[in-house]
Amino acid sequence: MANLITFGRIILLFVAVAMLYSDNYWLIFIAGIFIALVILADGLDGWVARRRGSTSDLGAVLDIAGDRVVENVLWVVFAHLQLIPVWAPLIVITRSFSVDVVRAAMLGRGMTPFGESTMMRSAFTQFLTSGRFSRAYYGWSKGLAFVLLAWMLAWETAPERFLGSVYDVEVFRGIVWFIVYSSVAICVIRGLPVLYDAMYYFSEEEQPGEAASGDAAVSVDMAAEQAEHRGGSIS
């Protein structure tokens, strides 16, 4: 059931994307509602799985993959529709791939993004990456940004419709852009601690290898000196 909800979110997402390209005011307006449903359903699959006692690694992977698909697709689509600059989705996608690769590497070492075995090394980095405030703010700002961008497209399609009563107000549009760009900023801010703390673990692993290389170099130098004293050579 939970996995069906995840697949349902993806299907509804692409239906909404198709409606965004319709050039029809009402279809685009409804697309914004569909996007809101897709965002609100995030977490519903996990809640259903816990209620039914059917949590699984596959479900967790599908949930994360679904979130990434929803987020990256919408950023790219809104950039393609020229509502936001192209650098916004590029930043978000770069952050997503970088953080996911690092977390996968850490998972292989028995460390998780959240929870008791978290890879985060301080309370501050844990707050940024897994704190309720940062996660809630990013989730809500991102979802609200997507819905407001969809309705901005509807407004641009037919400015005389009722959305014009709010989007014609410059202050309201300023609020929309603040929500959009703050969600991009918090996306980056939540990702940087993951990369920073991962560097500690990677450098920690390199040290024994570096020490071994140094010992080997010293041994070779000593052997060379002994060979010179004997008038021999090292093959």
C-alpha angles and dihedrals in degrees: 000000000000092000090050089056089053092051089045090056091054093048092049089048093058091044088055091047091053089050091051089062094048097092086220116127097215095043090052091047091052089046087062089054091049090051089052089053091049091053094044090050089061103108094018091095091053092047091051091048092052093046092051094041091237102123114146142166089250091054092049092050092047091049093053092043090050092052091050093049093050094047099044096041094053095047090051093045094051090048090050089051086054094239092121133023117267093242090071097067091038090058093046094047092047090050092047096051094043095049094043093050092049093047090050090053091049091048088059087059093052097260123125131203091242140012133042095326094047120154091219111109103202140037090244095055089044089053092051096047105031107011115125093236097052094043093046094045093049093045095048096040091049093047093045091048092054093049094046092048090052091051090045087058089051090050091051089050093054112008092177093065123096094272086069090073089071105023092051087065109091093208091056092051088050089055090050092053091046090055092047097049095038089056089053090048095049089047090059094040091053091049101049096069089055092056093042096051091044090058088062093056093044093049089047089057093048095055097073090048091049091049091050091050090050092050090049091051091050091050092051091049092050091048090050092051091049091049091051090052089052091046090240134114140231115247 
